[in-house]
Amino acid sequence: MTLPVYVDRELKPLEAGTLVSLRGEEARHAATVRRTRVGEELDIVSGRGVRVRVEVTATSKDSLTGRVLESVEELPSDPQIVLVQALAKGGRDEQAVETATEFGVDHVIPWESDRAIVSWSHPGKAEKGRTKWEAVALAAAKQSRRSWVPTVGEPVSTKQLAQWIRSEKAMGGRIFVCHESATTPLVEKLEQRTQLAGDVAPRTTVVVGPEGGITDLELALLADAGGEVVLLGKHVLRSATAGPWAIAVLRALGGK
């Protein structure tokens, strides 16, 4: 059975027997919300791979102390997966971030596509939106017992996304643009790659449009930049589910 996970961004590897303290909101959640008791075990992670298992020795309203039982540094996922998620109304983009985190995404990039009803064009709104996505990713990573918390990048326009795709392609990455007009399924693309190369690209990116879809002009720009337009499955998926579906397939066929 896995243990509850709490995040301490400053956490470093520790020797067994060392005492470690958790403070602030994470400690309040452990002690007050989950009612963690002395003698129970839990994991504290750094969000960047460090995982420390502790036995609780003391608790208060805003702090928790435990004795280290084990300390490990877990490797990042292989392959690394990026989700470029178009902004969407009704919290569907946040739903996509949450589920993608549970399925194993490593990095998320907000995309202000042409048909996105939601806009982050104002700097203050962009920062607020990005902070919210980070909070969603953090909560989902804890729920999934992950030691690595996905990062959320700065929002990009379609032009910026095309430039980013060119850069990723130049470094050996592979970019899949999900669109219902495609004729080749993602699974088939992955099988072709495995047969030809025998391994997985250094970093794999999934691009998902908004509820209104990716425009023909956007599709052409992204494909010209090096994106591979792929079909996900028999049925058309929502913006909230398309990315996680693709990530589940990538994890199942391409690595951990």
C-alpha positions as CSV (number, residue, x, y, z in Angstrom):
1,M,0.0,0.0,0.0
2,T,1.3,3.5,-0.9
3,L,1.7,6.2,1.8
4,P,0.3,9.7,1.8
5,V,2.6,12.2,0.1
6,Y,3.5,15.7,1.2
7,V,5.7,18.2,-0.6
8,D,8.7,20.1,0.8
9,R,10.4,21.9,-2.1
10,E,13.6,22.4,0.0
11,L,13.9,18.7,0.8
12,K,17.3,17.0,0.3
13,P,18.3,13.4,0.6
14,L,18.7,12.4,4.3
15,E,20.3,9.6,6.3
16,A,18.1,7.0,8.0
17,G,17.5,8.0,11.6
18,T,17.6,11.7,10.9
19,L,14.7,13.8,12.2
20,V,12.9,15.9,9.6
21,S,10.2,18.5,10.1
22,L,7.3,19.5,7.8
23,R,5.8,22.9,8.3
24,G,3.2,25.2,6.9
25,E,0.2,24.2,4.9
26,E,1.5,20.7,4.2
27,A,1.9,20.1,7.9
28,R,-1.5,21.5,8.7
29,H,-3.1,19.2,6.1
30,A,-1.3,16.2,7.5
31,A,-2.0,16.9,11.1
32,T,-5.4,18.5,11.0
33,V,-7.1,17.3,7.9
34,R,-5.8,13.8,7.7
35,R,-5.4,13.5,11.5
36,T,-2.0,11.9,11.2
37,R,-0.9,10.3,14.5
38,V,2.5,9.6,16.1
39,G,3.8,6.2,14.8
40,E,2.2,6.5,11.4
41,E,4.3,6.6,8.3
42,L,4.2,9.0,5.3
43,D,6.4,10.2,2.4
44,I,7.8,13.7,2.0
45,V,8.9,14.5,-1.5
46,S,10.8,17.4,-3.0
47,G,8.8,17.5,-6.3
48,R,12.1,17.0,-8.1
49,G,12.7,13.3,-7.3
50,V,13.7,13.1,-3.7
51,R,11.4,10.9,-1.6
52,V,11.9,10.5,2.2
53,R,9.8,8.0,4.1
54,V,9.3,8.9,7.8
55,E,7.7,7.6,10.9
56,V,5.9,10.4,12.7
57,T,7.3,11.3,16.1
58,A,5.4,14.5,16.9
59,T,2.6,16.7,15.5
60,S,1.0,20.1,16.1
61,K,-1.4,22.3,14.2
62,D,1.3,23.7,11.9
63,S,4.2,21.3,12.1
64,L,5.0,17.6,11.9
65,T,8.3,15.8,12.8
66,G,9.3,12.4,11.8
67,R,12.3,10.0,11.9
68,V,13.7,9.1,8.5
69,L,13.2,5.4,7.6
70,E,14.4,5.6,4.0
71,S,15.6,8.3,1.6
72,V,15.8,7.7,-2.2
73,E,16.3,9.8,-5.3
74,E,13.9,8.7,-8.0
75,L,14.8,9.2,-11.7
76,P,12.6,11.3,-13.9
77,S,10.2,9.6,-16.3
78,D,11.5,8.1,-19.4
79,P,10.4,9.3,-21.9
80,Q,9.7,12.8,-20.7
81,I,6.2,13.9,-21.9
82,V,5.0,17.4,-22.5
83,L,1.4,18.4,-22.8
84,V,0.6,21.6,-24.8
85,Q,-2.9,22.3,-23.6
86,A,-5.1,25.0,-25.2
87,L,-7.0,27.2,-22.8
88,A,-10.5,26.0,-22.5
89,K,-13.7,27.3,-20.8
90,G,-15.5,25.7,-17.9
91,G,-12.3,24.5,-16.2
92,R,-11.8,21.9,-18.8
93,D,-8.1,22.9,-19.2
94,E,-7.6,22.5,-15.5
95,Q,-9.3,19.1,-15.7
96,A,-6.8,18.2,-18.4
97,V,-3.8,19.2,-16.3
98,E,-5.2,17.2,-13.3
99,T,-5.7,14.0,-15.3
100,A,-2.6,14.3,-17.3
101,T,-0.6,14.6,-14.1
102,E,-2.2,11.4,-12.8
103,F,-1.3,9.7,-16.1
104,G,2.4,10.8,-16.0
105,V,2.9,14.1,-17.8
106,D,6.2,15.9,-16.9
107,H,5.7,19.5,-18.2
108,V,2.6,21.4,-19.3
109,I,2.5,24.5,-21.6
110,P,-0.6,26.6,-21.8
111,W,-1.6,27.5,-25.4
112,E,-3.7,30.5,-26.3
113,S,-5.0,29.2,-29.6
114,D,-7.1,31.1,-32.1
115,R,-10.4,29.5,-31.0
116,A,-9.8,29.6,-27.3
117,I,-12.6,31.5,-25.6
118,V,-10.5,31.9,-22.5
119,S,-7.8,34.5,-22.8
120,W,-4.6,35.0,-20.7
121,S,-3.5,38.0,-22.8
122,H,-3.3,40.3,-19.7
123,P,-0.1,39.6,-17.7
124,G,-1.9,39.5,-14.4
125,K,-4.5,37.1,-15.7
126,A,-1.8,34.9,-17.2
127,E,0.1,34.7,-13.9
128,K,-3.1,33.9,-12.0
129,G,-4.1,31.2,-14.5
130,R,-0.6,29.7,-14.5
131,T,-0.5,29.7,-10.7
132,K,-3.9,27.8,-10.7
133,W,-2.6,25.2,-13.1
134,E,0.5,24.7,-10.9
135,A,-1.7,24.2,-7.9
136,V,-3.8,21.6,-9.8
137,A,-0.7,19.8,-10.9
138,L,0.7,19.8,-7.3
139,A,-2.5,18.4,-5.9
140,A,-2.8,15.7,-8.6
141,A,0.9,14.7,-8.1
142,K,0.3,14.2,-4.4
143,Q,-2.9,12.2,-5.1
144,S,-0.8,10.0,-7.5
145,R,2.0,9.6,-4.9
146,R,4.5,11.2,-7.3
147,S,7.9,12.4,-6.2
148,W,8.2,14.5,-9.4
149,V,5.6,17.4,-9.7
150,P,5.0,18.5,-13.3
151,T,6.1,22.0,-14.2
152,V,3.9,24.6,-15.9
153,G,5.5,26.8,-18.5
154,E,4.6,30.3,-19.7
155,P,1.6,30.6,-22.0
156,V,2.4,30.7,-25.7
157,S,0.7,31.9,-28.9
158,T,0.4,29.8,-32.0
159,K,3.4,31.5,-33.5
160,Q,5.5,30.9,-30.4
161,L,4.3,27.3,-30.3
162,A,5.4,26.7,-33.8
163,Q,8.9,28.1,-32.9
164,W,9.0,25.9,-29.9
165,I,8.1,22.8,-32.0
166,R,11.0,23.6,-34.4
167,S,13.4,23.8,-31.4
168,E,12.1,20.5,-29.9
169,K,12.4,18.8,-33.3
170,A,15.9,20.0,-33.7
171,M,16.8,18.3,-30.4
172,G,15.4,15.0,-31.5
173,G,12.0,15.3,-29.8
174,R,8.7,14.1,-31.3
175,I,5.6,16.3,-31.4
176,F,2.1,14.9,-32.0
177,V,-0.7,17.3,-32.8
178,C,-4.1,15.7,-32.0
179,H,-6.8,16.4,-34.7
180,E,-9.8,14.6,-36.0
181,S,-8.8,15.2,-39.6
182,A,-5.8,13.0,-39.3
183,T,-5.8,9.6,-40.9
184,T,-3.0,7.9,-39.0
185,P,-3.7,6.9,-35.4
186,L,-1.2,7.8,-32.7
187,V,-0.7,4.1,-31.8
188,E,0.3,3.4,-35.4
189,K,2.8,6.3,-35.4
190,L,4.4,4.9,-32.2
191,E,4.7,1.4,-33.7
192,Q,6.3,2.8,-36.8
193,R,8.8,4.7,-34.7
194,T,9.6,1.6,-32.6
195,Q,10.2,-0.5,-35.7
196,L,12.4,2.1,-37.3
197,A,14.4,3.5,-34.4
198,G,14.1,0.8,-31.8
199,D,13.8,3.4,-29.0
200,V,11.8,6.4,-27.8
201,A,12.5,10.0,-28.7
202,P,14.2,12.1,-25.9
203,R,11.1,14.1,-25.3
204,T,7.6,13.5,-26.6
205,T,5.0,16.3,-26.9
206,V,1.2,16.1,-27.2
207,V,-0.6,19.2,-28.6
208,V,-4.3,19.5,-27.8
209,G,-6.6,22.2,-29.1
210,P,-9.6,24.0,-27.4
211,E,-13.3,22.8,-27.5
212,G,-13.7,24.7,-30.8
213,G,-10.8,22.8,-32.4
214,I,-7.5,23.7,-34.0
215,T,-8.0,25.9,-37.1
216,D,-6.7,24.9,-40.5
217,L,-4.2,27.6,-40.5
218,E,-2.9,26.6,-37.1
219,L,-2.7,23.0,-38.1
220,A,-0.7,23.9,-41.2
221,L,1.7,26.1,-39.1
222,L,2.3,23.4,-36.5
223,A,2.7,20.6,-39.1
224,D,5.2,22.8,-41.1
225,A,7.2,23.3,-37.9
226,G,7.5,19.6,-37.5
227,G,4.4,18.4,-35.7
228,E,2.9,15.1,-36.7
229,V,-0.9,15.3,-37.0
230,V,-2.4,12.2,-35.4
231,L,-5.8,10.6,-34.8
232,L,-6.4,9.5,-31.2
233,G,-9.2,7.0,-31.7
234,K,-12.5,6.2,-33.2
235,H,-14.4,8.9,-31.2
236,V,-13.8,12.6,-30.9
237,L,-12.6,13.5,-27.4
238,R,-13.0,16.7,-25.4
239,S,-10.2,19.1,-24.8
240,A,-10.1,17.9,-21.2
241,T,-9.6,14.2,-22.1
242,A,-7.6,14.1,-25.4
243,G,-4.2,14.9,-23.8
244,P,-4.6,12.4,-20.9
245,W,-5.7,9.7,-23.4
246,A,-2.6,10.3,-25.5
247,I,-0.3,10.3,-22.5
248,A,-1.8,7.0,-21.2
249,V,-1.0,5.5,-24.6
250,L,2.6,6.9,-24.6
251,R,3.2,5.6,-21.1
252,A,1.8,2.2,-22.0
253,L,3.8,1.8,-25.2
254,G,6.8,4.0,-24.8
255,G,8.1,3.7,-21.2
256,K,7.4,4.2,-17.5
